């Protein structure tokens, strides 16, 4: 299956609406050494990343949610929210 980075990125943000709800920017590159996509989530100065193998990327493009990526997105959202909460309490 062939698809563009933009198409995969759009599909990920479509399948996981919490990305947009929490205003996370998404970056995507293919890591040749790992033979997987590196997905970078960013909000402000904070950035977190995870990896998505080719099979999971193809499943994603076929509207099959990747459990691993869903767990990572949920954890990243929680991490971003905790960083904000902690920063506000510490200030």
C-alpha positions in Angstrom: 0.0 0.0 0.0 1.3 3.4 -0.8 0.3 6.6 1.0 1.9 9.9 1.7 3.2 11.2 5.1 0.4 13.8 5.0 -2.3 11.2 4.4 -1.0 9.1 7.3 -0.8 12.1 9.6 -4.3 13.1 8.6 -5.6 9.6 9.3 -3.9 9.5 12.7 -5.4 12.8 13.7 -8.8 11.6 12.4 -8.7 8.3 14.3 -7.5 9.9 17.5 -9.5 13.2 17.9 -8.0 13.9 21.3 -4.9 15.0 19.4 -6.8 18.0 18.0 -8.9 18.5 21.2 -5.7 19.0 23.2 -4.0 21.1 20.4 -1.1 18.8 19.8 1.0 19.3 16.7 1.9 16.1 14.9 5.2 15.5 13.1 5.9 12.3 11.2 9.1 10.9 9.6 10.2 7.5 8.5 13.1 6.0 10.4 15.0 3.8 8.0 17.1 2.1 10.8 14.0 1.1 12.7 11.8 0.5 9.6 9.1 2.4 11.4 7.5 5.9 11.5 8.5 8.2 14.2 5.6 10.3 15.4 6.3 13.5 17.3 3.6 15.2 19.4 4.3 18.7 20.4 2.6 21.4 22.4 4.4 24.6 23.1 8.0 23.7 24.1 7.1 20.2 25.1 7.6 17.3 22.8 7.0 13.5 23.1 7.6 10.8 20.5 6.6 7.3 19.7 7.0 4.8 16.8 4.5 3.1 14.5 5.7 0.1 12.4 4.7 -0.2 8.8 2.0 -2.9 9.5 0.3 -0.7 12.0 0.5 2.3 9.7 -1.1 0.3 6.9 -3.8 -0.8 9.4 -4.4 2.8 10.3 -4.8 3.8 6.7 -7.4 1.0 6.5 -9.3 2.5 9.4 -8.1 -0.2 11.9 -7.1 1.5 15.2 -3.7 0.6 16.5 -4.1 -0.2 20.2 -0.5 0.6 20.9 -0.8 4.1 19.3 -4.1 4.8 21.1 -2.5 4.0 24.4 0.5 6.2 23.6 -1.8 9.1 22.5 -3.8 8.8 25.7 -0.6 8.8 27.8 0.9 11.7 25.9 -2.2 13.8 26.5 -2.1 13.0 30.2 1.6 13.9 30.3 1.0 17.2 28.6 -1.8 18.0 30.9 0.2 17.1 34.0 3.1 19.3 32.8 0.7 22.2 32.5 -0.9 21.5 35.9 2.5 21.1 37.6 3.8 24.3 35.9 0.9 26.3 37.1 1.1 25.0 40.7 4.9 25.6 40.8 4.6 29.2 39.5 
